[in-house]
Amino acid sequence: MYLGEIAALLTATCWVGSSISFEYAGKQVGSLVLNLMRLIIAFVIITGINFIITQSFQNINITWESFGILLISGLVGFVLGDLFLFQAFIDIGARVSTLIMALAPPLTAIMSYFILGETLGGGQILGMLVTVLGIVIVITSKDGNDKKLRLKHSRKGILFAFLGAIGQALGLIFSKIGVRDLNPFVATQVRILAGIIGFILILTYARKWKAFFNAFRQKNAMAGITIGSLFGPVVGVSLSLTAVKYTSTAVASTLMALSPVIIIPISIIFLKEQVKANEIIGALVGVVGVAILFLV
């Protein structure tokens, strides 16, 4: 049936659609406002979905243990991870941020070693090195005078994207533990709830509520947030949980990491961006590294 593999490929496509939409909206309303608003929209949508598939919430079948683990997963993945990732979208764009997020699978393997006791083989270490090489190819360039390698993009943006990858890796590990026998949509709703609580606290601390309510007046930004929310927290995350449920985390992570390649033709054809040869090569090398990491 290959249900898990198909879900993983569809997840990668959803990540591309949501990242482009969120980059557009985030530049208008800011990453904090964007994060809370897209989670609220996603929560409303997925609540309606779960109302139908759980027969008016009568067949949720969630234990307190799973609920707690999924809350942690949501706080780590949605709040910490996405807070940094969405700021990276604003600083260095969705295309480069998405490529740096290809570090999530190698980071997942490393963290799984410490958290779950999983071992790292020679193929996995090689895959990590190849993935890092691909990212280095994209984010660096040679200076015209002294031929030294220099960063082509904002250091802050690159750091934020890297921290976003760490958040996604940790979130995936906790999701794998928490989803078990649950419906993926129910698990996603719990994670989104945790994200909403986290960002409410952050917005309150940062005193950004005025900016949050002003965002409702920006129709284009709201359209981008709504589209991104549908593709990201709702469909994308649910598909990712379906993927890890019906296939191995290794295969799922590899297929979901194809986003940097999928986004290139979209950037060229629809966004009219100029993509350099080294960026295409780097994206391909990065994905090959992820494949080596999990499939060798």
N, C-alpha and C positions, 0 to 999 in steps of 0.2 A: 504493500500500500504506500510506503514511503511518506506517511502522513507527517512525521516529524521533520523530514528533509524538506518537503514542500512548504511547511509552515516556516521553516528557517529562511528559505529563499524569499518568501513573501514578507517576512520580517525585515530583511535587508532592504527590500523595496520601500517598505513603510518608513524605515529610518530616513531614507533619502527624501521622501515627500515631506516628512515632518521637519527635518533639519532645514530644508530650504524655506518652508513656511515660517518657521520660528526665527530664522535669521532675519527675514523681512520684517516680521512683527516686532522682534526684539530691538531693532534699531530705532523703532518709533516709541516704544513704551518702557524699555529697560528690562533687564533679565529677571529682577525680583517680581515685578508686576506680571510679566509674561508667565513665569512659572506657576504662580498661584492661580491665575486666571485659566490657564490651559488645564490645570488639574481639576478645577471646579467644573469646567465644561466637560472634561472627560468623565468625572464622577457622575454627573447627571446622565450622560449617555449610557455608561456601563451599568448604572442602577436600573435603567429601563430594560437593558438587555437581560440582566440577572433576574429581574422581576418575572420575565417570561420563561427563561430556561430553568428557574428553580421553583416554578409553580407558586408564584407570589411569596417567594423567600421561605418556603416550607421545606425545601430540600437542599439546604446549604451544606450541611454535614461538615462543619469546621470545628476542630478542637481548639481549646485555649492555647495549647502548645503551638499549633500551626499558626493561629492568629498572632501570637506574640512574635514568632519568627518572621512572619510576613510584614508585621509592623516595622521591625528592625530593617528588613530588606527595603521597605519603602522609604524609610528615613535615610538610609545610606544611599540608595540608588536615585530616588527622585529628588531628595533635598540636597544632600551634599554633592552627589555626582552631577545632577542636572543643573544645579546652581552654577557650578564652574563651567560646565559644557556650554550652557546658553550664553554665558559671558564670552566664551571663546568664539561662538558664532558671530557675536557682535564685533569682536576684536580682529579675528583673522578669517572669518567667513566659514560657511558650512562645509565647503569642499575640503579645505585643509584640516578643519576640526574633525571631520568624519574620518579622514585618513589616520590622524593621530589616535582616534578612538579604536583603530585596529590593534592598538596595544592592549585592549581589554582582554582578549583571549590569552595572550601570554601572561598577563598579570593574574588572570583567573587561575592559570596553571600553577603559578608561583604561590599564590595565596592558598590554593587547595592543598598544596604540599604542607603548609603550616597549620591550616585550619582543619582539613579533613584527613590529613596524613597520607595523601596521594603522592606517589613517587614521580620524579622527573627523570626521563631517559635521555640518551644522547640526541635522539631525533627531536625531542621537545626543546632542548637547549639550542640546537641548531636552528629550529624554527623561530625561536625568540630572536636570535641574532639576525636572521634574514629579515624578519619583520621590522626590527629597529633600523636595519640598513635601508629598507625601503622608505621609512619615514625620514631618515636623515637626508636621503636623496632629494626629497620634496622640499624640506624646510630650509635647506642650505644652498648657497651658491658661491661661486668664486668671485672674489673682488677683481675688478678689471686691471688693477695696477700690480698688486703683490700676489695675486692668485691664491690668497688664503680663503679658506671656507668661512663664510659668515651666514648668520641667520637671515633669511629673507623676510621673515614675518615677526610680528610683535612677540617679544619674550614672554610678556604677561599672557598673551593669548595662547601661546604654546603651552605654558605652565598650566593654565586653566583647563585646556583640553586634556592634558595628561592627568590632572586631578579628576576630571570627569571620567576618564578611563578607569581609574582606580575605583571610583564610586560604582561604576557599572559592573566591574568585576566582582566586587564584594556583594552587590545587590543580586547578581546572578547566582552566587554561591548560596546565599540565604534563601533565594527563591527556590532553588533546587531542593533544599531541605524542607521548605514550608509547603510546596505545592503538592507533593506526594499524591494522595488520593483525591485531591480537590479538583473541582472544575476550574480551569485556568482563568475564566472570567471572574469567578468569585475571588480567587487569589489576587487578581489584578485590582479589584475594587478595594481590598484591604490595603494593598500597597499604596494606592492612590489616596486613600483616607489618611494614611500616615504622612504622605507628602503634603496634603492640605494642612494638617495640624502643624507640621514643621514650618511651612511658609507663612502661616498666620502669625506664628510667634516671631518669625524673622521680620515680617513687615511691620508688626507692632513695635518691635525694638528699633527698627530703622525709621519709623514714622513715615511710612510710604503709602498710607491709606488714601491720601488725597490723590496721589498719582494713580493709584489703582482705580478709583472711581472715575477719574478723568479719562482713563483709557476707553471707557465705554462709548465715548463720543467719537472715537477714531474708527470709522467704519472699515477702512482698509486693514488696519491693524487687527481689528476684531475678526475679520474674515480670515486673515492669516493664522490667527490663534485657533480659530474653530477648526479649520482644515488640518492644521498641525496636530491639534488635540485628538482628532478622529484617527489620523494615521499613526500617531505616536503612542500616547498612554493607553488608548483603547484597543485599537486593532493590532498595532505593532507589539505592544507588551503582551497582550493575550496570545498572539501568535508565537512569541518567543517562549512563553511558558508551555504552550502546546508542543513546541519543538523539543524542549528539554524533557518533557514528559514522555514523548513517544520515540525519541532517539537519544543517543548518548550526548552528553554535554559537549564532548569533543567535536562531533560532527555538526551539531547545532551551532556552536560558536564559530566554526570555520565558515559555514554557509552564511551566517548572519554578518560575518566580517567582509562580505563582498560589497558592502555599501560604497566604499571608496572607488570601486570600479564602476558600479552602476551609476554613480553620480556624475562621472566624467562626460558621457554623451549628453546627459540632460543639461549640464552646464554649458556645453558647446551649442547645442541645438536650440534650447528654449531660453536660456539665460544670456546667450551671446557672449559668454566669457572666453577669454583667450587662455587656453590651457597649454602650458609648455610641455615639450617632449619629456623633460626630466620628471615632471609631475605625473605624467602617464606611466612612465617607467617605474617611478617610485611606488605608485599605487599598486601596480601589478606585482612588483617585488614584495611589497608588504603583504598582499593577499597570499602569495606563494609561501611566504614565511608562516602565515597562520595555518595554511594547509599542511606544511611540513610538521608544524608543532603538534597537531592533533591526529594526523593520519599516518605518519610514518611509524 
